[in-house]
Amino acid sequence: MILDGRSLEAIAEAVRVLRAGGLVAFPTETVYGLGADASSDAAVAAIFKAKGRPADHPLIVHVAAGIKGTESLSRFAQPLPLFAQKLIQAFWPGPLTLIVTRQPGVGAAAAGGQDTIGLRCPSHPVAQALLEACAEQGVPGVAGPSANRFGRVSPTTAQHVHDEFGDALMVVDGGACEVGIESTIVDCSRGAPVLLRPGVITRAQIEAAAGEKLRDHELLDTPAPRASGTLEAHYAPNAKLRLMDAKALQAGLDVLGANAAHIAIWSRTALRCRSQRVLERRMPDDAVTSAQQLFAVLREFDAQGVKLIWVETPPDTPEWEGVRDRLQRASVA
């Protein structure tokens, strides 16, 4: 069922389900999450089962803002290094996840069995209302990977979630997600900041806030912790996705001519196409709007039943890194 996230009754019902060990999908500014009580290994196990996700692939734990969030942070994380504290001050609430050293005996299932755990404080008002109400009712954090089947396209609306899981799952509706791609992930567990997953927060912004340069994880003495969304193949539509430059896109259309069919194209460049059976959508010229639209566009293409999705490769500039990352992983699957 889909509940209106603006309703206090809906928030209360979602908290009741979470406290009882159930699953609730909820909105964040990035994508919709599939939530469970992060302090309950049994509840978290239900996430892995519902998504078909390997149990050793860690989840991100969402915490409230303010005093409740500070208490939750202390519940799940050991004392943070100074640069991590600076990142929290700069970007929380917001689309930034920190990988930190986990408190023993807490959140083991959500951490995928590691001694580190991913924590985030989302800025979406519905998510914050839910997390604050959870904290008041004894649920200090909500584990929340994207509310979709493992490895597939992330959901950015309540309807996307319903399309994945049907009426059996409670979905708290908070409208379309403003950011549209998952959070930036920074590893803070090895004494220096390391970017594990790019997002809308750029490398330059991270370094400016942390007061330190991002390190190459391959140059550190200890291996990088596993983190959400970092597998080589991820975020994939049902159709086969290919990244191509504008010249290659046009050449492909020219070769196929009027016979081109079952193909969808998302490009910034205007292309010439002689077939009426090719579905074309324009990619925005700016990275922020493209990120907002990315997963919704891929889901639309799948809904149209296309077999191939051709996407114009995004520019190789810092602000496009998050979009490029998602498309590259989607094209591997």
N, C-alpha and C positions, 0 to 999 in steps of 0.2 A: 504494500500500500504506500501511497505518497501522501505525506503530511505537510502542511504549510508551516515552514520554519519560523514564521512570524508569530505563531500561536504559542502561548505559554503552555497550553495543554499538550501540544505536540512535543515540546521540549521535555515536559514532565513524563510523557509516555515513553519517549526515547530513552530517558535516564532509567526508567523502570526496567526496560528491556535490557539495557546494558548492565545494570546491577544484577539482573537475574542470569547473566552469562550469555545473553543473546547478541545478535548482530544488528547494527543499525548503520545505514549509509547516511552520510552527512556531507554538506558542502564545505569546501574551503575556497580560498581565493585562487588556488592552483587547479585542482581537480576534485571530484567527489571521492571521499574515502569510505572504505568498508570498515566500520568501527567495532571494536570489542574492548572490554575492560583489560587494559594492558597489564594489570597486576595479577590477572587470573590466567594461568597457563592453559586451562581448559577452554576458556572463552577464546583465547588467541588461536588455539588449535582449530576452532571452528572457522576462523578466517582462512587458514591454509586449506582446509577441506573445501570450503565454498569456492575459492578461487582456483583450486588445483595447483597451488603454489608449493614448491619444495619447502619443507619445514626448516631448512637451514638457511633460507634466504630471508634476511631480517626485515622487520617492519619498522615504520617510523611511529613513535609515540607522540601524540598531540597533547599539549598541556595548556591550561588557561593562562591568561595574562594576570598581572598584578600579584598580590600576596599569595593567592591560591596557586598561581603558577610557580612562584618561588619555592613554595612548599613542595610542589610536585617535582620540581627540578632536583631538589635535595633528596627526595625519595628515590629517584631513579639514577641520579648521577653522583659520582664522587666529585670533590672540589675541582672547579674548572680552572684551567690556566688563564692568565690575564687576557690573552688575545681572544679567547672564547667569550669571556665576559664582555669584551668590547664589541664583539660581533652581535651578541644578544642585545646590548644597549642600542646598537645602530639599526638592527633589522627585525627585532621582535616587537610586536607581532608582525609577521610577514613571511614571505616565501623562502625561508632559509632553514635548513636542517643541519644540526650539529651532531657529529658522531663523537661521543664522549665515553669516558670510562664508567662502566656500570657499577652501581652498588651491588655487592654480593647478595644473592637470594631474592632479587627483585627483577621482574621482567625478562626472565631467561628465555621464555618461548618467543616473546616479541623480538628479542635480540638474536634469534636464530642460534642460540647456544653460545654466542660469543661473550667476551667480557667487556664489550662495548655496546652502546645502544644509541640509536638515532632519536633525537628530540626536536620538536618544532612547536612553535606557538603561532597558529594561523591567525590572520587578521580578519577573516570573514565574520561578520557580526553574528550569524546564526551558529557558526562553529564555536565562537566564544561564549555565546549564551549556553550552548550545550555543555561545553567543557567546564564552565563555571558551576553549572548546576550539578554536573557529575562530581566535581571536587567537593561540593557541599554535601553530597550524599555518599561520600566514601569511595569514589572512583577517581584516583589521583591523575590518571592519564588514559587516553583512548588510543589504542593502536589502530592505525588507519591507512593501509595501503590503498591504492586506487581501486575503486569499486567496479572491477571488471574481471573477466577470466584472465588467468595468468598469461602475460606476454602479449595481450591484445591491446587494442586502442583504448586509452584512458577515457573516462566519462567526464563531460563538463556540464551536463544538465541532469536533473532528476530523471527525466525520461530515458536518457542513455542508460542509467543504472537499472531502471525498470526493464528496459529491453534486454539487459544481460541476465537478470535474476528473477524477473516476474513478480507476481503478487506476494510471494512468500516472504520477501524481504521488506522491512520497513525502511522507507527513504524519507529523510527530512529535506524538503525542497527549499533551497535558498537562491533559486534563479541560476542563470548561466554564470560560470566561473569567470572572474575578471582577468586572471593571468592566463589560464588555459594550458600551461605545461607545468610539470611537477617542480617542486622546490629545488633550488640549488643545495647541494650537499657538500659540507666542508668537514673533513676529518680533523678533530681537535684532540685526538687521543694519543698522539705520538710526539708531543712537545713542539710541534710546528703546524701551521695550517696547510692542509692539502685539499685541493679541489677534487672531489670524487665524481660529482655530477653537475654539469653546468645548468643554469636556469636563467631567469631574467635578471638576477643580480650578477653583475659582471665581475671578472677577475680584478679589475681596477678598483671597483667599489669595495670588494672584500679586503684587498690589501690596504686601502686607505683607512678603512674602519679598524682593521686589526692592528695596524701599525707595523706589519711584518709582510714580507714577500711570501706568496704561496710557494710551497716546496714541491718538487717532483717526488711523488711517492716511491718511485723506483730508486731514488738516491738515499732514502732513509734506511736505517738498519733493520727495522721491523716491517713485516708485510702489511699492506693496507687491509683494514677490516672489510668484510663483505658489506655492501650497502644496497639499498633499494634502487632498482632501475639502472644498474650498472652492468647487467649482462650484455653480451655482444648483440644478441637478438632480442628485441623488445618492442613494445608499442605498435605491433604489426596489424594492419587490416587483413581482411580475408583475401582481398585481391593482392596480386604480386606488385610490390612498389619498386620503382626504379628512379634513381636520381640522375638527372641529365642536365647538361647546360642547354642554353636556348638554341644553339646551333644544332645540337643533336636532336632536340625535340622537333625542330622544323624539318630536319632531314628524315626523321622517322615518319612524320605525317606526309611528307612528299612521296616517300616510297610506297606507303599504303594507299595514298590517294583516296578515291571515293569508296574504296573497300574497307577503310578503317572502321572498326566496330569494337564494342566491349572495352573501350579505353576511356579513362578519365584523365584530365590534365589539370594540374594546378601550377600556374606559372605567372611570373611578373611580366614577362615579355609577351606582347601581342603576337599570335601565331596565325598562319594561314592554314586553314583546314577545309578540304573539299568534301568531307563526309558529315552528314547530319547526325550520324550515330556516335560521334565522339562528344563526351560530356566535358565541357571546359568551365573552369572557375578561375577567377583572377586572384593571384596571391598578392596581398598588400605589399607596398614598397617598404614599409617599416616593420622592424622585427617584433615590436610589441603587439601590433594588431595581428600579424601572422601567427604569433604564439597563441593569441586568444582564439583564432579560428582553426588552428591546425587539426586537432582531434575531431572537431565537429565536421570538418570538411572530409576527413578520411571516413568517418562513419556515414556521411551522406553518400559518398561514392560506393561504399559497400552496400548500402541500402538500395542503390540503383542497379546492383548486380553486375558491375563491371568486372572484368578479369584482370586488367592491368591498370595501374595508376602510375602515370608519369609526372614527376615533380621536378620543377626547375631548381637546381641546386642553389641554396641560399648563399649570399655573399660571405666570403671568408673574412668577416670582421667581428670584433668582440661582441657587439650587441646581438648578433645572430647566432652565437655559439649554442645556446640552448635549443633553438629550433633545428639547427644542423644536427645536433646530437640525437634528437628524437627521430629525425628522418633517416639518419644513417643507420640507427639501430633497427628501425622499421623495415629498411630495405634489405637487411641481412636475413630476416626470417623467411 
